[in-house]
Amino acid sequence: MPHPLAFPSWLKQCRIERGLTQAQFAVRANISLSLLRKYESGARTPPRTTATCLA
């Protein structure tokens, strides 16, 4: 996994490469859309277990 500071941009890039909107990705990841937005913006950092699942 990338350096923790790079997680937001890495997560967004992975989502875009899969051709998913934030809403679609949130549903697939079983997290709320608002939480995904916070992860992508860097406002929140997911717990290690969540980050591993998103990877």
HURA-V14329 format. One line per field, one symbol per residue. ss: DSSP state (2 for helix, 1 for strand, 0 for the rest). phi: phi as a letter, one per 30 degrees, with the letter a starting at -180 (. if undefined). burial: b if it has 24 or more other C-alpha atoms within 12 Angstrom, else e. A space follows every 10 residues. Layout:
ss: ???
phi: ???
burial: ???
//
This chain:
ss: 0002222222 2222222000 0222222220 0022222222 2000000222 22220
phi: .deedceedd ddddddddic dddddddddi bddddedddd didbcddedd ddddd
burial: eeeeeebbee bbeebeeeee ebeebbeeee eeeebbbebb eeeeebeeee beebe
//
